[in-house]
Amino acid sequence: MIDLIYLEREAIDHPRTQKILNQYPRAEVVECERYGELFNRSGQNFRLQKNRPALILAIKHGTKVLPAPQEYSVGGKNNYYFSHMLNCLYDCRYCFLQGIYRSANYVLYVNYEEFFDSIRGLAASAPPGDENWFFSGYDCDSLALEPLTGFVESVLPVFEELPSNWLELRTKSTQIRSLLSREPLSNVVVAFSFTTEPASRTLEHKVPNSERRMDALAALQRHGWPVALRFDPLIYHPNFKSEFAALCERIFSHLNSSLVHSVSVGGFRLPRDFYKRMRKLYPKEPLFIHCLEDNNGMVGYCAEIEADLLEAASNSIEQYVDKDSIYRIEEGAS
Amino acid sequence: MSKLCLVTALSCEARPWIEHYGLKPIASFGFKAYTSDDIALVVSGIGQNACAAATGFLAGHFQTGPECVWINAGIAGHPDLPRGTVVVVNKSRYVNQSEFHYPSIPIPLKLFSAECLTVDTVESEYADQMLYDMECAGYFGAARRFSPVDLVHAVKVVSDNRVHSWSDLDRHAISDLINSRLETIIQTFINPLLDLATIIRDDNAEIDVHEFTDRWHFTVTNTHRLRALLFDIAAVNAGKIPFPDEFNKCHSAREVINQLNTRLDSLKPTWSE
């Protein structure tokens, strides 16, 4: 429920702004010159704001689509990411957004078309034959606020025009109506994130439970969408191995495993500054206390635990999908 | 330690709060201030500079922590809103400055909200659709240094508009006006903020270490380390911390610290749902 909307002056006349405002006729609207006047300023408390995030409608200036680190690749030659939105509906305790931003308000950049122009430009400039991947869902969940943003509905025609370029929609959401109401695209992969049941129950707040996510995933696959699985971050806890095996068994009982595009696994790791900020926000959170160490500015599980987690996860996944479809993500942020 | 700090410009604005919360005056220089166990109030006098100074005074005198909810409560003018309308300030600026402050409102907003322009002299033109007061900008500038902006707010009761002049109101009428809206402000705005602030209060609750420091000699640095270790152990051990007797074999504070580190490392993650 949105009851407070901040509106950047430049975004006021954008048709998408008006459409969104019409969806929330009872919301208080506060105008601002630039969204940076209120988003991410010092003295804000992410945890308190998460109780009732406001929506900020803004225009994205500068670079819209950025190169993604190679270790995030799922097989593509050129990898890019973009964020039409900052912050997420969900409240996963391991999420690095708590460390990046001081503010939990949702920033939605309404000038989608400029993102699309950047994507088209990068696609056109790539050498013929190169596989370009565009990742959505770095600073937000790609689908969770789709009824509000309509972003996915807008971006799909762009990739319909660019069949040799790939789009990944990363999500934990069951908001799949816009995908089920149209013909699937073979170059758009819907990637669902999962953690083991104990981790999900305790750390993934406001997230649809894993059974509902599995149902959504299966519905998308039946409809013809390429789907993928993301086990990132892997969270250490007692009985991880058996819990992860059980998770895989449940997921793959919903899916045709031969049609799963890719599976990636990654350990829990955060840049030191993000970790410090998250620890301060949640000083009593066991996740931030146990078994972590700082390696050259990245905080994560000690090497032995991380290797055990990756090994156990890979072994379980290999029972269902080809080894070549499994990608290990070993650097960067969770 | 105060959970709620109230800042008013006038004594007549303060009186309903003092009576409602049963606040007692304190002996102080410079500003009239009142307190109870959990609540402190200061009367700043008129003007944004006086209000900023009074806010700083209150924070210093009562050693407020980051979990404290701050409210600037008072009257304000508005061109059209009826007298008695309660308004939460959602944007604030001093008339001679271009910078705005945007209070973050982390609770469901059940009251009307509006921008507030802080002016130096009483406003009677009401040129724009906004609140007019004489303190708000100074208050925000000071109070946001002491608590997160999410807990620092101003709530105004409309006292004058284009139809009803401020000059109609004497101090008794102002007190009556505030008093008539007190319950609404407390129930719909202050109490939900106080509830939310308990998150920070609980997390900042200090662990009592005196049974350890009485038995072994801890330096100041090691006392901080001891407190941090006991806090972490409690966090991963369902709130339980070890008893000092468990470390009877330790001859020094350093040994106790080492033992506690080992204890923390040995605990497996236990998550409560």
Chai-1 contact restraints between the chains, C-beta under 6 A:
chainA,res_idxA,chainB,res_idxB,connection_type,confidence,min_distance_angstrom,max_distance_angstrom,comment,restraint_id
A,D3,B,L109,contact,1.0,0.0,6.0,A-B,restraint_1
A,L4,B,L109,contact,1.0,0.0,6.0,A-B,restraint_2
A,E28,B,S113,contact,1.0,0.0,6.0,A-B,restraint_3
A,V30,B,N90,contact,1.0,0.0,6.0,A-B,restraint_4
A,V30,B,K91,contact,1.0,0.0,6.0,A-B,restraint_5
A,L38,B,Y102,contact,1.0,0.0,6.0,A-B,restraint_6
A,G43,B,R144,contact,1.0,0.0,6.0,A-B,restraint_7
A,G43,B,P148,contact,1.0,0.0,6.0,A-B,restraint_8
A,G43,B,V149,contact,1.0,0.0,6.0,A-B,restraint_9
A,Q44,B,S104,contact,1.0,0.0,6.0,A-B,restraint_10
A,Q44,B,V149,contact,1.0,0.0,6.0,A-B,restraint_11
A,N45,B,P148,contact,1.0,0.0,6.0,A-B,restraint_12
A,N45,B,D150,contact,1.0,0.0,6.0,A-B,restraint_13
A,L48,B,P106,contact,1.0,0.0,6.0,A-B,restraint_14
A,L48,B,D150,contact,1.0,0.0,6.0,A-B,restraint_15
A,Q49,B,S104,contact,1.0,0.0,6.0,A-B,restraint_16
A,Q49,B,P106,contact,1.0,0.0,6.0,A-B,restraint_17
A,Q49,B,D150,contact,1.0,0.0,6.0,A-B,restraint_18
A,N51,B,P106,contact,1.0,0.0,6.0,A-B,restraint_19
A,N51,B,L196,contact,1.0,0.0,6.0,A-B,restraint_20
A,R52,B,P106,contact,1.0,0.0,6.0,A-B,restraint_21
A,R52,B,I107,contact,1.0,0.0,6.0,A-B,restraint_22
A,R201,B,E273,contact,1.0,0.0,6.0,A-B,restraint_23
A,T202,B,W271,contact,1.0,0.0,6.0,A-B,restraint_24
A,T202,B,E273,contact,1.0,0.0,6.0,A-B,restraint_25
A,H237,B,P269,contact,1.0,0.0,6.0,A-B,restraint_26
A,P238,B,K268,contact,1.0,0.0,6.0,A-B,restraint_27
A,P283,B,D203,contact,1.0,0.0,6.0,A-B,restraint_28
A,K284,B,A235,contact,1.0,0.0,6.0,A-B,restraint_29
A,P286,B,A235,contact,1.0,0.0,6.0,A-B,restraint_30
A,P286,B,V236,contact,1.0,0.0,6.0,A-B,restraint_31
A,P286,B,P269,contact,1.0,0.0,6.0,A-B,restraint_32
A,I289,B,D232,contact,1.0,0.0,6.0,A-B,restraint_33
A,I289,B,A235,contact,1.0,0.0,6.0,A-B,restraint_34
A,I289,B,V236,contact,1.0,0.0,6.0,A-B,restraint_35
A,H290,B,P269,contact,1.0,0.0,6.0,A-B,restraint_36
